[in-house]
């Protein structure tokens, strides 16, 4: 362990308050054993219940009112989903944004694990007769899993500890000689040296696991300049040279582990941790020298009553050695592990947040409706796979073309003819080009065809599509079931085309962790990453809303409150009974109970066209037979309801109808609720609201303003409203630009492809994403997201490394 001198260090103040551990050296020696002896005669039962409450910790951590945290905790325990809470219980949780709710849920789950661990540790210590009231109190106050490590039972042999502890017991009037403890047949007692070492370890164990001593060291470390020192590993020369180059910039560097502002950034810590895993880097956490000396002085003063008898020199010697041993063998390593664990946890959370934010931006990319798209999955040896896909997602044609990339034969005649025929036959004026291998060469080939007018009279445009995960989906059982006769490579081209037409529907087919819009996502525990990303997928699908009569199973399963099994039951019901006429029919689906209905109903819509066509579509279907309804329960209706077109929750239908009848009809309408969602209705509603705000309406209705606002917002949206339309559309191109064409100071328009802690990567159409560092974002980092279009200026070009630096205009 490296040390650094610090002559200005001050020793900590010794606490004089008497406690279970504030005793003389004699008591140190027997304290670990004596506590066990006490616990054997103690018949008290310990519950292992934490002394703190989860809502109180959440309120303190997030600065949220305690009442909101209590309600949030209660809703989560009732199996409420985040989308449902964020939309339909927003007032109960203090109108918190779903981003905050997601972080609170993550903290809640961590705290639940701590509470569970407390119970298991207490039970374990009880079984070993090692638990005392004071230790139980200490454990039950802990709110961190890492801190519980200090309460785990020691790993030394119990028999040796008891024998030595018995010798150290100050309640005995006489002590035998150390030689009397020697037993050649017992490991650890086979020599005088081992006996002395055993005594030292028992005392060191008591000192090192004393919570007051640990807290003192933690306070010293918190004020010290703790550093992470990075050097080249001894085995670095044996590793892949290409990997060595990646981590060269971190060698012989130190990073601070100080305050929040000065601490090492999450992405840097993840980078050096990866280098350590690859055995390229060696990473050590070091404390200044004064930390050790100050803590040792503190313990010597605390346990400094050596006495005046003949054995005082031996006692002083053994306790001094034990204090140093406690520091080097127990306390310092554990504190370093705790710091390392905290840094890892913080970095993982940051990486998950980055991935979640980027994934959300990608999933909410605007769809491209009513457009036939030609998807291209580029390649060299195995050719470029092509797929023409209709606006409904049906595959019209698939083909593989071979482009001979080279200076003399860039526009391969056969490949050009094939592309021209597909464009003209199927009307594919929009092309989606995958960003994998040969993307740049294929883009160059395609742009030259457009410039030469090969596709005329069609005005063809193209855009680059993120193809991460397309190959994984193409080999999945779902893909083979849909396209049993097609090769996986051609299915990838279909996926690329569909990603442009409806990103949300297509991307949810793939496990989120395979979509390359994160930061060091492969270094994060899979369960942690997938749990967070699944929440994002559910949030996006739910807030966009789905038509229950047309939605495919893989999308339906992502709606809040539903699962793959429940989605399958809905599809089976739809196929057997015909399309849904209203939301209440969801209650007829087998195995879908009231909680499931509550959570999903508001996100499943039945558009006007679906409702009017249902009677025709259901003629040949088996007639619906509603479930038998017990006395006192309301029978399920099978009549269309205009509110099913909106995101008004069925639990608020009575309030919505009351609002409509009491205010809208009297003051402005002479029609019925069938007008909901039409332009004329929305215009009249907005005119009415300008004269009478929602606050007054809520007072007259005797309902909360938040619930009334949610209903008004839902009634103000047009039919088939899609929140994705407010986001930036794909950036289409007709020609290609080379990095050699760029100039410093040049202004461009680009599309964000990824966001990390240190900046954003922007596709400016040169085949290589450029970086906008956080220092050049003009304070806009928090409002940027993946797929956003931004205006940028070129500030630096490194041709040798093909790196481009930009700034936000």
Secondary structure as GFF3:
##gff-version 3
##sequence-region A 1 809
A	DSSP	alpha_helix	25	41	.	.	.	ID=ss1
A	DSSP	alpha_helix	54	62	.	.	.	ID=ss2
A	DSSP	alpha_helix	66	77	.	.	.	ID=ss3
A	DSSP	alpha_helix	82	88	.	.	.	ID=ss4
A	DSSP	alpha_helix	98	127	.	.	.	ID=ss5
A	DSSP	alpha_helix	133	140	.	.	.	ID=ss6
A	DSSP	three_ten_helix	147	151	.	.	.	ID=ss7
A	DSSP	alpha_helix	158	168	.	.	.	ID=ss8
A	DSSP	three_ten_helix	178	181	.	.	.	ID=ss9
A	DSSP	alpha_helix	192	208	.	.	.	ID=ss10
A	DSSP	alpha_helix	211	223	.	.	.	ID=ss11
A	DSSP	beta_strand	227	232	.	.	.	ID=ss12
A	DSSP	three_ten_helix	236	238	.	.	.	ID=ss13
A	DSSP	alpha_helix	241	246	.	.	.	ID=ss14
A	DSSP	three_ten_helix	248	250	.	.	.	ID=ss15
A	DSSP	beta_strand	253	256	.	.	.	ID=ss16
A	DSSP	alpha_helix	266	277	.	.	.	ID=ss17
A	DSSP	beta_strand	281	286	.	.	.	ID=ss18
A	DSSP	alpha_helix	289	302	.	.	.	ID=ss19
A	DSSP	alpha_helix	312	325	.	.	.	ID=ss20
A	DSSP	pi_helix	326	331	.	.	.	ID=ss21
A	DSSP	alpha_helix	332	363	.	.	.	ID=ss22
A	DSSP	beta_strand	373	377	.	.	.	ID=ss23
A	DSSP	beta_strand	384	389	.	.	.	ID=ss24
A	DSSP	beta_strand	395	401	.	.	.	ID=ss25
A	DSSP	alpha_helix	413	426	.	.	.	ID=ss26
A	DSSP	beta_strand	430	434	.	.	.	ID=ss27
A	DSSP	alpha_helix	439	451	.	.	.	ID=ss28
A	DSSP	beta_strand	461	465	.	.	.	ID=ss29
A	DSSP	alpha_helix	470	474	.	.	.	ID=ss30
A	DSSP	alpha_helix	477	482	.	.	.	ID=ss31
A	DSSP	alpha_helix	488	501	.	.	.	ID=ss32
A	DSSP	alpha_helix	503	507	.	.	.	ID=ss33
A	DSSP	three_ten_helix	512	514	.	.	.	ID=ss34
A	DSSP	three_ten_helix	521	523	.	.	.	ID=ss35
A	DSSP	alpha_helix	526	544	.	.	.	ID=ss36
A	DSSP	beta_strand	546	547	.	.	.	ID=ss37
A	DSSP	alpha_helix	553	556	.	.	.	ID=ss38
A	DSSP	alpha_helix	564	577	.	.	.	ID=ss39
A	DSSP	three_ten_helix	583	588	.	.	.	ID=ss40
A	DSSP	alpha_helix	594	600	.	.	.	ID=ss41
A	DSSP	three_ten_helix	601	603	.	.	.	ID=ss42
A	DSSP	beta_strand	604	605	.	.	.	ID=ss43
A	DSSP	alpha_helix	608	617	.	.	.	ID=ss44
A	DSSP	three_ten_helix	642	645	.	.	.	ID=ss45
A	DSSP	three_ten_helix	650	652	.	.	.	ID=ss46
A	DSSP	alpha_helix	653	659	.	.	.	ID=ss47
A	DSSP	pi_helix	660	664	.	.	.	ID=ss48
A	DSSP	alpha_helix	665	667	.	.	.	ID=ss49
A	DSSP	three_ten_helix	673	675	.	.	.	ID=ss50
A	DSSP	alpha_helix	679	691	.	.	.	ID=ss51
A	DSSP	alpha_helix	694	701	.	.	.	ID=ss52
A	DSSP	alpha_helix	705	715	.	.	.	ID=ss53
A	DSSP	three_ten_helix	723	726	.	.	.	ID=ss54
A	DSSP	three_ten_helix	739	741	.	.	.	ID=ss55
A	DSSP	beta_strand	747	756	.	.	.	ID=ss56
A	DSSP	beta_strand	759	763	.	.	.	ID=ss57
A	DSSP	beta_strand	770	773	.	.	.	ID=ss58
A	DSSP	three_ten_helix	774	776	.	.	.	ID=ss59
A	DSSP	three_ten_helix	781	783	.	.	.	ID=ss60
A	DSSP	beta_strand	789	798	.	.	.	ID=ss61
A	DSSP	beta_strand	803	808	.	.	.	ID=ss62
###
